[in-house]
Amino acid sequence: MSSDDPCLDHVDWNSVWKERKARNLSTRNYLTGDEFWNDPRNVQLRYGNTSLHAERVKRQLSALVVPEGGKVLDIGSGPGTLAVPLAKAGCDVCAVEPSTPMVRALEEYRKKENAREIRVIQKRWEDVDPEELDGPFDLVVASYSLTMLDMGESAEKMDRVSNGGVYLFWFLTPPLWARMMEDLWQPVHGSPYFHEPMADCLFQLLLQKGIYPNISLEKVCSPHPYQTLGEAVDDFRRQMNAYEPRQESLIRNYLRTHLTMSRAGLCLRGDSWNAMIWWKKPGPGR
């Protein structure tokens, strides 16, 4: 190979992440996570029934390595799907979550489960000063919340505040809902949809930052079942910020041919891959 061969990886993967994330945010009529999750209705419809996420949460918790009574930082904790079980298990949990409806849902879930108090920092991870975290932490986790523009800086900050393990859950391939948006965004909004950067880019940029992570993959089917076609249409209208009758008709017709019946209800047909990327800080003398 010549020294200028692209296979020798002269790619700046953090810049690739930034470019892909910026392109994602440039999608016409796209609702950012902050915008979408600041609507209490979206939080309730997606997370009001915790049993829908029980199997995924069980698998994630079984993969995490945290000492009994350990300190945990949950970045983008959402309604506490991981934070609350960890607190209930005796961990000292700090949650970083910018959405007010999510924070309220987390507190309701915590009280329902009679879990110990969870400290909440209501900010985006990018805006958190490590000094306000009261670290370091035995475990740092971010579950499907990697929406940062500068992922390299965000990952380095996660690494700095951890004295144990860092576990990142993200998409290896576009999830089924993102594939639907790629199919429908052009006819619905008149412009293409650009999905977020995936876990392959994350893995590469971590290597370039001097972090040498492990990775494990999981094949997943549609994670969110619907009881009726109308319920699915309503959900995707909100996700796609599409409320005109013409737009609703396009979404409904698409779902008629892309939903399949399962034991749990109507699900998008197909599967995708998720990734768990993790690394552990070396102990004393190692």
C-alpha positions in Angstrom: 0.0 0.0 0.0 1.1 3.6 -0.7 1.4 6.0 2.2 -1.7 7.9 0.9 -3.9 4.8 0.7 -7.2 5.6 2.4 -7.2 2.1 4.0 -4.4 3.3 6.3 -7.0 5.4 8.0 -6.1 9.0 7.5 -9.8 9.7 8.3 -10.6 12.0 11.2 -13.4 10.0 12.6 -14.5 12.7 15.1 -15.0 15.0 12.1 -16.9 12.3 10.3 -19.2 12.0 13.4 -19.7 15.8 13.4 -20.4 16.0 9.7 -23.0 13.1 9.9 -24.6 14.6 13.0 -24.8 18.0 11.4 -26.3 16.5 8.3 -28.9 14.7 10.5 -29.8 18.0 12.2 -30.1 19.6 8.8 -33.0 17.3 7.8 -36.0 19.5 6.9 -38.7 19.7 9.6 -36.6 17.3 11.8 -37.4 17.4 15.5 -34.3 17.2 17.7 -34.3 14.9 20.7 -34.6 18.0 22.9 -37.7 19.2 21.0 -39.3 15.7 20.8 -38.8 14.7 24.4 -39.9 18.1 25.8 -43.5 17.0 24.9 -44.9 15.1 27.9 -47.2 13.2 25.6 -44.3 11.7 23.7 -42.6 10.6 27.0 -45.8 9.0 28.2 -46.7 7.2 25.0 -43.2 5.8 24.6 -42.2 5.1 28.2 -45.4 5.0 30.1 -45.5 1.2 30.0 -42.2 0.1 31.4 -42.9 -3.5 30.6 -42.3 -2.8 26.9 -38.7 -2.2 27.7 -38.3 -4.8 30.4 -36.3 -7.4 28.3 -34.0 -4.8 26.8 -33.3 -3.3 30.3 -32.7 -6.8 31.7 -30.1 -7.5 29.1 -28.4 -4.2 29.6 -28.2 -4.5 33.3 -26.8 -8.0 33.1 -24.0 -6.6 30.9 -23.0 -3.8 33.2 -20.3 -4.4 35.8 -20.7 -2.2 38.9 -19.7 -3.0 42.5 -22.4 -3.3 45.1 -23.2 0.2 46.3 -21.1 1.7 43.5 -21.4 5.2 42.1 -23.1 5.3 38.7 -23.4 8.1 36.2 -26.3 7.7 33.7 -25.9 10.1 30.8 -29.2 10.9 29.0 -31.1 8.8 31.6 -34.5 9.5 30.1 -37.3 8.3 32.4 -34.9 6.2 34.5 -35.1 2.9 32.6 -31.6 2.0 33.9 -31.1 4.6 36.6 -34.0 3.5 38.7 -33.2 -0.3 38.7 -29.6 0.6 39.5 -30.7 2.8 42.4 -33.1 0.1 43.6 -30.2 -2.3 43.6 -28.3 0.0 46.0 -26.2 2.1 43.7 -25.5 5.8 44.2 -26.9 7.1 40.9 -26.4 10.5 39.3 -28.5 11.1 36.2 -27.8 13.7 33.5 -31.1 14.5 31.6 -32.1 17.8 30.0 -35.8 17.1 29.4 -38.2 18.2 32.1 -40.9 15.6 31.2 -38.2 12.9 31.4 -37.0 14.1 34.8 -40.6 14.0 36.1 -41.1 10.5 34.7 -37.9 9.4 36.3 -39.0 10.7 39.7 -42.4 9.0 39.4 -40.8 5.7 38.4 -38.3 6.0 41.3 -41.1 6.5 43.8 -43.2 3.7 42.3 -40.2 1.3 42.7 -39.3 2.7 46.1 -35.8 3.2 45.0 -33.2 5.3 46.7 -32.8 9.0 45.8 -31.3 9.8 42.4 -29.4 13.0 42.0 -30.4 14.7 38.7 -28.4 17.2 36.7 -30.9 18.7 34.3 -28.5 19.6 31.5 -27.1 18.2 28.2 -23.9 16.3 28.7 -22.1 18.8 26.6 -23.0 21.5 29.1 -22.0 19.6 32.3 -18.9 20.7 34.1 -17.2 17.6 35.6 -16.7 19.5 38.8 -20.4 19.5 39.5 -20.7 15.7 39.1 -19.0 14.7 42.4 -17.1 11.9 40.7 -15.3 9.8 39.9 -17.8 7.0 39.1 -17.5 3.2 39.2 -19.7 3.0 36.1 -20.6 5.5 33.4 -23.4 4.5 31.1 -25.2 6.2 28.1 -28.0 4.2 26.7 -29.2 5.3 23.2 -28.5 8.9 24.1 -25.4 9.7 22.0 -26.8 12.7 20.3 -23.8 15.0 20.9 -22.3 16.9 18.0 -18.7 16.5 19.3 -18.6 12.9 20.3 -14.9 12.8 20.8 -14.9 15.5 23.4 -18.0 13.9 25.1 -16.4 10.5 25.2 -13.2 11.9 26.6 -15.2 13.6 29.4 -16.9 10.3 30.1 -13.6 8.6 30.4 -12.2 11.3 32.7 -15.0 11.0 35.3 -14.9 7.2 35.4 -12.5 5.1 37.5 -14.3 1.9 36.4 -16.1 1.1 33.3 -17.8 3.2 30.5 -20.7 1.5 28.6 -22.2 3.0 25.5 -25.3 1.6 23.8 -25.9 2.8 20.3 -27.1 1.7 16.8 -24.8 -0.2 14.5 -27.3 0.0 11.6 -30.2 2.4 11.2 -33.1 1.1 13.3 -36.3 0.3 11.6 -38.0 3.6 12.4 -35.0 5.4 10.8 -35.3 3.3 7.7 -39.0 4.2 7.5 -38.1 7.9 7.7 -35.5 7.4 4.9 -38.3 5.9 2.8 -41.0 8.5 3.7 -39.2 11.8 4.3 -38.9 12.8 0.7 -42.6 12.2 -0.2 -43.8 13.6 3.1 -41.5 16.7 3.4 -40.1 17.1 0.0 -36.5 16.5 1.1 -34.3 13.5 2.2 -33.9 12.2 5.7 -30.3 11.8 7.0 -29.9 9.3 9.9 -27.4 9.8 12.8 -23.8 8.6 12.8 -23.7 4.9 13.8 -21.6 2.8 16.2 -18.9 2.0 13.6 -18.0 5.7 13.5 -18.0 5.8 17.3 -15.7 2.8 17.6 -13.2 4.3 15.2 -13.1 7.8 16.8 -12.6 6.2 20.2 -9.5 4.4 18.9 -8.2 7.7 17.5 -8.7 9.2 21.0 -6.5 6.5 22.5 -9.5 4.6 24.0 -9.4 0.9 23.1 -12.9 -0.4 23.6 -14.7 -3.8 23.4 -17.8 -4.2 21.2 -20.6 -6.7 21.3 -23.5 -6.7 18.8 -27.2 -7.5 19.2 -29.7 -8.3 16.5 -33.1 -6.6 17.3 -36.5 -6.6 15.8 -39.1 -3.7 16.1 -38.8 -2.6 19.7 -42.1 -0.8 19.9 -45.4 -2.7 19.3 -48.6 -0.9 18.5 -52.1 -2.2 19.3 -53.8 -0.6 16.3 -52.8 0.9 12.9 -54.1 4.3 14.1 -51.8 4.2 17.1 -48.8 3.6 14.8 -49.8 6.3 12.5 -50.2 8.8 15.4 -46.7 7.9 16.7 -45.0 8.4 13.4 -46.8 11.6 12.6 -45.3 13.0 15.8 -41.9 11.6 15.1 -41.9 13.0 11.6 -43.5 16.3 12.5 -46.2 15.6 9.8 -49.8 16.6 10.6 -51.3 17.5 7.2 -53.9 15.1 5.8 -51.8 14.3 2.8 -48.8 13.5 5.0 -51.0 11.3 7.3 -52.2 9.4 4.2 -48.7 8.7 3.1 -47.7 7.4 6.5 -50.8 5.3 6.9 -50.4 3.6 3.5 -46.7 2.9 4.2 -47.5 1.3 7.6 -50.2 -0.9 6.1 -47.6 -2.7 4.1 -44.7 -2.6 6.6 -46.3 -3.6 9.8 -46.6 -7.2 10.8 -48.5 -8.9 13.7 -46.6 -10.3 16.6 -47.6 -11.5 20.0 -47.1 -8.1 21.4 -49.0 -6.3 18.7 -48.2 -4.6 15.3 -44.5 -4.1 14.7 -42.4 -2.8 11.8 -41.2 -5.7 9.7 -37.5 -6.5 9.7 -34.5 -6.2 12.0 -31.5 -4.2 12.7 -28.3 -4.3 14.8 -27.4 -2.5 18.0 -24.0 -2.3 19.6 -22.6 -2.1 23.2 -19.2 -0.4 23.2 -17.4 -0.5 26.5 -14.0 -0.1 28.1 -12.6 -0.3 31.7 -10.1 1.9 33.3 -7.0 0.0 34.5 -6.7 -0.6 38.2 -3.8 0.4 40.4 -0.5 -1.1 39.4 -1.8 -2.3 36.0 
